[in-house]
Amino acid sequence: MARVIAFFNQKGGTAKTTSTLNVAAALAERGRRVLAVDMDPQASLTMATGVDIAALDASIYDLLLDDSLDLPSLAVATSLPGVSLIPSHPDLAAAELELLNVLERERQLEQRLKRGDLSPWDYVLIDAPPALNVLSINILVAAHELVIPIEPHPLSLMVLRRLFETVSRVRRLNPDLRVHGFLPTKVHHSSRLAADMLAALGEEFPQFALLPAVPLSVKGAESAAERTSVLHYMPRSAIAEAYRDVGAWLETNDPHAAATRPPVAAHV
């Protein structure tokens, strides 16, 4: 069964798109088949993976509003080997209003994922918009697992309470949603502020993991501008290695594997 993982934070500038893009590349590099889903009306992930928005026949916007469409049929090839994409389109910004009168509007993405054949993929990675709206709720209801990209900055910590309040409310619709923890991005390892903020995260939210930190680097933006991942653009860079570590962390921390693993016999 494909793992559905959302990279989610309502705050902008936390490298959600960069992380979705590069974790997808890291997992594909490990031989996994990945489907990325761009749920952001800005369509940054779609453009960063080399997809021409103007040439699209359909996008995630059409999928959410047209019940007859099949999710796998919308998957398009990308510039990343082993990674397919359900693309976004600026029209998605109108979905907020158009979904108002739709029955179970917060379950539209979940229904499409459940109805679609996801067997061609090992992972479905969802890039979320920087907002708390009906699209965001659709993501939280549909996802199996949640990773929270966060910049180690005081303002980033201030918005987390509202994020977790939203997650708590959504649990009545998705009680099995697992929050893995925080993915520190744009980390300046020599910065005292960054170290203090990461320590504060661990103290305030000890129940959540800190994933491998991703260093501050212009290479992430450069690779997106080149319509590829940083793993392909600068494969030996520190940021590429960091995203490989994140991919390895996700592989190791598979809740499905933990649930099916036989119990270890106690030694007397």
C-alpha positions, -999 to 999 in steps of 0.1 A, spaced: 0 0 0 13 34 -10 23 57 19 5 91 17 27 117 33 19 154 34 45 182 38 23 206 57 27 240 74 3 269 70 32 293 73 48 303 40 86 302 34 92 269 52 105 250 21 74 228 17 77 226 -20 115 223 -20 112 195 5 85 176 -14 105 179 -46 138 167 -31 124 140 -8 106 126 -38 139 126 -57 157 110 -27 131 82 -24 133 76 -62 170 74 -59 165 46 -34 144 27 -60 110 38 -48 82 48 -71 69 82 -62 37 102 -70 39 138 -61 6 158 -57 7 196 -61 -21 210 -39 -8 246 -41 -25 270 -65 9 287 -71 19 254 -88 55 258 -79 61 221 -76 45 215 -110 69 240 -126 99 228 -106 94 193 -120 95 205 -156 58 203 -163 44 229 -187 12 243 -170 -1 258 -203 0 224 -220 -20 205 -193 -53 188 -202 -63 185 -166 -49 192 -131 -57 186 -94 -83 213 -98 -103 192 -122 -98 161 -101 -113 177 -70 -144 191 -89 -151 164 -114 -161 131 -98 -157 112 -131 -120 117 -133 -96 90 -122 -65 101 -102 -39 78 -120 -50 91 -154 -39 126 -144 -4 116 -135 22 131 -158 59 124 -162 84 148 -146 121 158 -151 129 135 -121 134 98 -129 110 76 -109 87 105 -100 53 112 -115 31 142 -107 -6 152 -103 0 188 -114 -16 219 -101 -29 250 -119 -36 286 -108 -73 277 -113 -70 258 -81 -74 291 -62 -111 291 -72 -117 256 -57 -122 272 -23 -155 288 -34 -165 260 -59 -163 233 -32 -185 253 -8 -217 235 -20 -201 201 -26 -212 173 -2 -183 163 21 -161 189 5 -133 182 30 -131 145 18 -127 151 -19 -90 144 -21 -94 114 3 -121 99 -19 -100 103 -51 -70 86 -35 -91 58 -21 -108 52 -54 -77 55 -76 -53 26 -82 -22 37 -63 -4 3 -68 21 18 -94 36 39 -65 52 33 -32 48 69 -20 24 97 -25 39 130 -14 16 160 -11 28 196 -13 5 218 7 -4 255 2 7 281 28 -28 284 43 -54 269 64 -84 265 41 -106 238 25 -76 226 4 -55 222 36 -83 203 53 -86 180 23 -49 173 27 -51 166 64 -81 143 59 -64 124 30 -29 120 44 -17 90 64 14 108 77 24 144 83 58 160 81 60 197 92 88 216 74 98 245 97 124 272 96 142 276 130 129 311 136 107 325 165 78 334 141 77 298 129 72 285 164 44 310 171 21 295 144 25 259 155 -3 260 182 -29 269 156 -16 242 133 -19 215 160 -54 228 169 -64 222 133 -48 188 133 -68 179 165 -101 190 149 -93 170 118 -87 138 137 -124 131 140 -123 128 102 -89 111 100 -82 94 134 -52 75 119 -33 105 109 3 102 122 23 133 128 60 123 124 74 156 135 94 185 123 117 188 92 141 217 100 148 236 68 171 266 60 192 258 90 223 278 95 243 254 115 266 280 130 237 301 141 230 303 178 194 313 171 188 281 150 202 259 177 181 276 203 149 273 182 155 236 175 161 230 212 129 248 220 110 226 195 123 195 213 113 209 247 78 221 237 69 191 215 89 161 229 63 137 214 74 146 179 106 137 161 131 161 147 140 148 112 175 154 97 181 191 93 183 207 59 210 234 57 204 269 43 215 269 7 208 288 -25 212 255 -44 176 245 -36 162 275 -54 187 272 -82 177 236 -89 140 245 -89 148 272 -114 165 246 -135 133 224 -133 150 196 -114 159 185 -79 190 195 -60 200 158 -60 204 160 -97 216 196 -99 243 194 -72 244 157 -62 273 161 -38 261 192 -21 253 193 17 216 201 9 214 170 -14 229 148 13 205 162 38 175 153 17 189 119 12 190 116 50 154 126 52 144 100 26 163 74 46 146 85 78 111 81 62 120 46 49 131 36 84 101 52 102 74 33 83 43 30 106 30 2 84 61 -18 89 61 -12 126 25 -24 128 32 -56 110 65 -64 126 63 -95 149 69 -89 186 103 -95 199 105 -124 225 116 -113 259 148 -129 273 145 -143 307 
